[in-house]
């Protein structure tokens, strides 16, 4: 009864923590791509045009 419910809540907390971690990593990677890759792509494309 109550014990099982506590364990379920704990499990959901663990899963939620993992989800938050993964989302934070994805967000960080997206920001890194925006900051590093976009200027790099612009540089490469402008060099190939000239």
Beta strands, then each sheet from edge to edge (+ up, - down):
end
